[in-house]
């Protein structure tokens, strides 16, 4: 008789060298006629939520007596969904096996795989909210924390859009509904253009995932057109502003620390999340080996620290936190940067604009009012370009991969060059005045 069991994949994380225990794929082990079919079931679960079904003695030595074929523990929110799926898979395999035996069809591993692939029962309609939870679980080991937050926010908006209905199926997501959802994000949630684009892209990616997984999706989603993001203005400090801030005398210890962390980012070009994660052991011989935490697949960036960055680090040696710098939450940092910028006299006018419901809204403010941690990387890149650093070298420091994203900085530098060329206009004006004076 054939037997079907389930087990968790055992795979070592390349970076840590430890066994992966989160969002682990559940595999099927189907034995028949001396052969064995092993394949991914389409479900994932954390290792501590999995019951392998092997009875254990009081001495802790496992016997081979199996109580069940492996299942998710009941204290997991999606246990019923996953366990039902595993039970259905076992029943389907037994049905395929018995039918082939009755029809005298040679049963091979490849035959079973093909029959499972063509299984019409897999193309079922399900509650999209339950499926979205599975989607997020699967993505946890692949995408960054911020990306997972985006998925979660998209799901929450979708629930609000449907009035917290629990019986919404994929077939309900026709083109009209998707367009209405986009309108909801603009008019009711009052999100900016780029935020709407972000959520719509996340939803479309989820529906595509569901379609590839065999859920009965509405094909209209492919016709759902999403506009590109609008590029916001680049806010940065020029060299004089940055250096003036770096040498500014500040009485408040809290603002001094905010200044130092901000300037460290401006001198290294790294994200605030990576600076917050920086520890002394990450720096060897003055070179910071930074593994960006924004992406699971990010390559290590090697940042030779300049004298300004090293001097800032020296001020905070042996912090009790074990970190290299006295970082605070990103929100508190952004709030205090406004006070710091005002104290430093960063009052040059800056025009910012946002797109809301197809309208471009412009507003001119003083630079300190828009000072955030995002300004750090922008300041590093623009000043590095202005000072003559090669673009390829800058990308090695910042980890920029997209030419489109990086070329925005080149446009800023072009504006600086245009202003510089006005030196000739000014020189000509002075010459004319001298000629007239004669």
C-alpha positions in Angstrom: 0.0 0.0 0.0 1.3 3.5 -0.8 1.9 5.8 2.1 1.9 9.6 2.3 3.9 11.6 4.9 4.8 15.2 5.2 8.0 16.8 6.4 9.7 20.2 6.6 12.6 21.1 4.3 16.0 21.2 6.0 18.1 23.9 4.5 21.0 25.9 5.9 21.0 29.7 5.6 24.1 30.7 3.6 24.9 33.8 5.7 24.4 32.5 9.2 25.2 28.9 8.6 22.1 27.9 10.8 19.2 25.8 9.9 16.3 27.9 8.5 13.3 27.7 10.9 11.0 30.4 9.6 8.6 30.1 6.7 9.9 26.6 5.9 8.4 24.7 2.9 6.3 21.6 3.7 7.2 18.6 1.5 5.2 15.6 0.5 6.8 12.1 0.8 4.7 9.6 -1.2 6.0 6.0 -1.2 4.7 3.4 -3.6 5.9 0.2 -5.2 9.4 0.8 -4.0 9.5 4.3 -5.5 9.2 7.7 -3.8 7.7 11.0 -4.9 8.9 14.0 -3.0 7.6 17.5 -3.9 6.7 20.9 -2.4 3.1 21.0 -1.3 2.7 24.7 -1.8 2.4 25.4 2.0 5.0 26.8 4.4 5.1 27.1 8.2 7.6 28.0 10.9 9.4 25.0 12.4 8.0 25.6 15.9 4.5 25.4 14.6 5.0 21.9 12.9 4.2 18.6 14.5 6.1 15.8 12.7 3.8 13.1 14.1 6.6 11.0 15.6 5.9 9.7 19.0 8.6 10.4 21.6 9.4 8.4 24.7 9.8 10.0 28.1 13.6 9.6 27.8 13.5 11.9 24.8 14.4 9.1 22.3 12.0 9.1 19.4 10.5 5.8 18.3 9.5 5.2 14.7 5.9 4.8 15.6 4.0 7.5 13.7 0.8 8.9 15.1 0.0 10.9 12.0 1.8 11.9 8.8 2.8 15.4 9.9 0.6 18.4 10.4 0.5 22.0 11.6 -0.1 22.5 15.3 -3.5 23.8 16.2 -2.3 27.0 17.9 -1.3 28.5 14.5 -3.9 30.8 12.8 -3.7 29.1 9.4 -3.5 25.5 10.8 -6.9 24.5 9.6 -6.3 25.8 6.0 -2.9 24.1 5.7 -3.9 20.8 7.3 -7.0 20.6 5.2 -4.9 21.1 2.1 -2.4 18.4 3.2 -5.3 16.0 3.8 -6.8 16.8 0.4 -3.5 16.2 -1.3 -3.2 12.7 0.4 -6.7 11.8 -0.7 -6.0 13.0 -4.3 -2.8 11.0 -4.6 -4.5 7.9 -3.3 -7.3 8.4 -5.9 -4.8 8.9 -8.7 -2.9 5.8 -7.6 -6.0 3.6 -7.3 -7.4 4.8 -10.7 -4.1 4.1 -12.5 -3.9 0.6 -10.9 -7.5 -0.2 -12.0 -6.8 1.0 -15.5 -3.4 -0.9 -15.6 -1.5 2.4 -16.2 2.2 2.2 -15.4 2.6 4.3 -12.3 5.8 6.3 -12.2 7.0 9.4 -10.2 6.6 11.5 -13.4 3.1 10.2 -13.9 2.0 11.2 -10.4 3.6 14.7 -10.8 1.8 15.3 -14.1 -1.6 14.1 -12.7 -1.2 16.4 -9.7 -0.2 19.3 -11.9 -3.4 18.8 -14.0 -5.6 18.5 -10.9 -8.6 20.7 -11.5 -9.5 20.8 -7.8 -6.3 22.8 -7.2 -7.9 25.7 -9.2 -10.3 26.5 -6.5 -11.9 29.8 -5.4 -10.8 30.8 -1.9 -11.1 33.7 0.4 -8.6 36.2 -0.8 -7.7 37.4 2.7 -6.7 33.9 3.8 -4.7 33.5 0.6 -3.0 36.9 1.3 -1.9 35.6 4.7 -0.3 32.6 3.1 1.3 35.0 0.6 2.8 37.1 3.3 4.0 34.0 5.2 5.8 32.7 2.1 7.4 36.1 1.4 8.8 36.6 4.9 12.0 34.7 4.1 12.5 36.4 0.7 11.6 40.1 1.2 12.7 42.9 3.5 10.8 43.9 6.6 9.6 47.1 4.9 8.3 45.2 1.9 6.4 42.8 4.2 4.9 45.9 5.9 3.8 47.1 2.5 2.1 43.8 1.8 0.4 44.0 5.2 -0.8 47.6 4.6 -2.2 46.6 1.2 -4.1 43.8 2.8 -5.5 46.1 5.4 -6.6 48.6 2.8 -8.3 45.8 0.8 -10.2 44.7 3.9 -11.4 48.3 4.5 -12.4 48.7 0.9 -14.6 45.6 1.1 -16.1 46.7 4.4 -14.4 43.9 6.2 -16.4 41.3 4.3 -15.0 37.8 4.9 -16.3 36.0 1.8 -14.5 37.9 -1.0 -13.1 35.6 -3.6 -10.5 36.2 -6.4 -13.3 36.1 -9.0 -14.6 39.2 -7.4 -11.5 41.2 -8.3 -12.6 42.1 -11.8 -11.3 45.2 -13.7 -14.1 47.5 -12.4 -13.4 46.4 -8.8 -9.7 47.0 -9.1 -10.2 50.5 -10.6 -12.6 51.3 -7.7 -10.0 50.1 -5.2 -7.5 52.5 -6.8 -10.1 55.3 -6.6 -10.6 54.4 -2.9 -6.9 54.8 -2.2 -6.9 58.2 -3.8 -10.2 59.7 -2.6 -11.0 58.0 0.7 -7.6 57.0 2.0 -6.2 60.2 0.5 -2.8 58.7 -0.4 -0.4 60.4 -2.7 0.2 59.2 -6.3 3.3 57.2 -5.5 1.7 55.5 -2.5 -1.3 54.5 -4.6 1.1 53.1 -7.2 2.9 51.1 -4.5 -0.2 49.5 -3.2 -1.7 48.7 -6.6 1.5 47.1 -7.7 1.6 45.0 -4.5 -2.0 43.9 -5.1 -1.4 42.9 -8.7 1.7 41.0 -7.7 -0.3 39.1 -5.1 -3.0 38.2 -7.7 -0.4 37.0 -10.1 1.1 34.8 -7.4 -2.3 33.4 -6.6 -2.9 32.6 -10.3 0.4 30.8 -10.6 -0.5 28.8 -7.5 -3.7 27.5 -9.1 -6.3 29.7 -7.4 -9.2 30.6 -9.6 -8.4 34.2 -10.3 -10.2 36.7 -12.5 -8.1 37.2 -15.7 -9.2 40.9 -15.7 -6.3 41.7 -13.4 -3.8 41.6 -16.3 -5.7 44.5 -17.9 -5.4 46.6 -14.7 -3.1 49.4 -15.7 -0.9 51.1 -13.1 0.9 54.4 -13.8 4.5 54.9 -13.1 5.7 56.6 -10.0 6.3 60.4 -10.1 9.9 61.3 -9.1 10.0 63.7 -6.2 12.5 66.5 -5.9 15.9 65.6 -4.5 16.4 67.3 -1.2 20.1 67.5 -0.1 22.6 69.6 1.7 25.4 71.1 -0.3 28.9 70.9 1.0 28.9 74.2 2.8 25.6 73.4 4.5 26.9 69.9 5.5 30.2 71.1 6.8 28.6 73.9 8.7 26.3 71.5 10.4 29.2 69.1 11.1 31.1 71.9 12.9 28.1 73.5 14.6 28.4 74.1 18.3 25.3 72.6 20.0 24.4 72.8 23.7 21.8 70.1 23.6 23.3 66.6 23.9 20.3 65.0 22.2 20.6 67.3 19.2 24.4 66.7 19.1 23.8 63.0 18.8 21.1 63.6 16.1 23.6 65.8 14.3 26.4 63.2 14.5 24.3 60.3 13.3 22.9 62.4 10.4 26.3 63.6 9.3 27.7 60.1 9.5 25.0 59.1 7.0 25.9 62.0 4.8 29.6 61.0 4.9 28.9 57.3 4.1 25.8 57.2 1.9 24.1 54.4 3.9 20.5 54.1 5.0 19.4 54.9 8.5 18.3 51.3 9.1 21.9 50.1 8.4 23.5 52.8 10.5 21.2 51.9 13.4 22.4 48.3 13.0 26.1 49.2 12.9 28.4 47.6 15.5 32.1 48.0 16.1 32.8 44.5 14.9 31.4 45.4 11.5 34.4 47.8 10.9 37.8 46.3 10.2 40.9 48.5 9.4 38.6 51.5 8.8 36.3 49.6 6.4 32.7 49.1 7.2 31.4 45.8 5.7 27.7 46.6 5.5 25.1 43.9 4.7 22.0 46.1 4.0 19.0 44.9 5.9 16.5 46.4 3.4 16.8 43.3 1.2 17.4 39.6 1.9 19.4 39.4 -1.4 21.5 42.5 -0.9 25.3 42.2 -1.5 27.8 43.3 1.1 28.9 47.0 0.6 32.4 47.8 1.7 32.6 51.4 2.8 36.1 52.9 3.5 35.3 55.4 6.3 36.6 58.9 5.7 38.1 61.0 8.5 34.8 62.8 9.2 33.0 59.5 9.7 35.8 58.0 11.8 35.9 61.1 14.1 32.1 60.8 14.7 32.5 57.1 15.6 35.4 57.9 18.0 33.0 60.1 20.0 30.8 57.1 20.8 33.2 54.3 21.6 32.0 51.6 24.1 28.3 52.5 24.1 26.4 50.3 26.5 24.0 49.4 23.7 26.7 47.6 21.8 26.0 49.8 18.8 28.5 52.2 17.2 26.2 55.2 17.3 23.4 56.5 19.6 20.5 55.9 17.3 16.9 56.6 18.1 13.7 55.6 16.2 13.4 56.8 12.7 10.3 58.9 13.6 12.0 60.6 16.5 15.1 61.2 14.4 13.0 62.9 11.7 11.2 65.1 14.3 14.5 66.3 15.9 16.1 66.9 12.5 13.7 69.7 12.0 14.8 71.4 15.2 18.5 70.7 14.3 18.1 72.2 10.8 16.4 75.3 12.2 19.2 75.7 14.7 21.8 75.3 11.9 20.1 78.0 9.8 19.0 75.7 6.9 16.5 78.2 5.6 17.1 78.2 1.9 13.8 77.9 0.0 12.9 74.4 -1.3 10.0 73.6 -3.6 8.4 70.3 -2.9 5.5 68.8 -4.8 3.2 65.8 -4.5 0.6 64.3 -6.8 -2.8 63.8 -5.3 -5.7 62.4 -7.4 -4.0 63.5 -10.6 -3.2 67.0 -9.4 0.2 68.3 -8.8 0.4 70.3 -5.5 3.5 72.5 -5.1 4.7 74.1 -1.9 7.8 76.1 -1.1 9.2 75.6 2.4 12.5 76.3 4.2 15.0 73.4 3.9 15.0 72.5 7.6 11.2 71.7 7.3 11.9 68.8 5.0 15.0 67.4 6.7 14.6 63.6 7.2 16.9 60.6 7.3 16.3 60.2 3.5 18.3 63.3 3.0 21.5 61.6 4.1 22.0 59.3 1.1 21.0 62.1 -1.3 23.5 64.5 0.3 26.3 61.9 0.0 25.6 61.2 -3.7 25.2 64.8 -4.8 28.3 66.0 -3.0 30.3 63.0 -4.2 29.4 63.9 -7.8 30.1 67.6 -7.3 33.5 66.8 -5.8 34.4 64.6 -8.8 33.9 61.0 -7.6 33.2 58.5 -10.4 29.6 57.3 -10.7 30.7 53.6 -10.7 32.5 54.2 -7.4 29.5 55.9 -5.8 27.2 53.0 -6.8 29.7 50.6 -5.1 29.2 52.6 -1.9 25.4 53.1 -2.1 24.4 49.8 -3.7 22.3 51.6 -6.4 21.4 49.1 -9.1 18.9 51.1 -11.2 20.4 53.6 -13.7 17.1 55.4 -13.7 17.2 56.1 -10.0 20.9 57.1 -10.0 20.5 59.4 -13.1 18.2 61.7 -11.1 21.3 62.8 -9.2 23.1 63.6 -12.4 20.2 66.0 -13.3 20.7 67.8 -10.0 24.4 68.2 -10.7 23.6 69.6 -14.1 21.6 72.3 -12.5 24.7 73.1 -10.3 26.8 73.3 -13.5 24.3 75.7 -15.1 24.5 78.0 -12.1 28.3 77.7 -12.2 28.3 78.8 -15.9 26.6 82.0 -14.9 30.1 83.1 -13.6 30.7 84.1 -17.3 27.5 86.1 -17.4 28.5 87.9 -14.2 32.0 88.5 -15.6 30.5 90.0 -18.8 28.2 92.3 -16.8 31.2 93.6 -14.9 33.1 94.2 -18.1 30.2 96.2 -19.7 30.0 98.4 -16.6 33.8 99.1 -16.8 33.4 99.9 -20.5 30.6 102.3 -19.9 32.5 104.0 -17.1 35.2 104.9 -19.5 
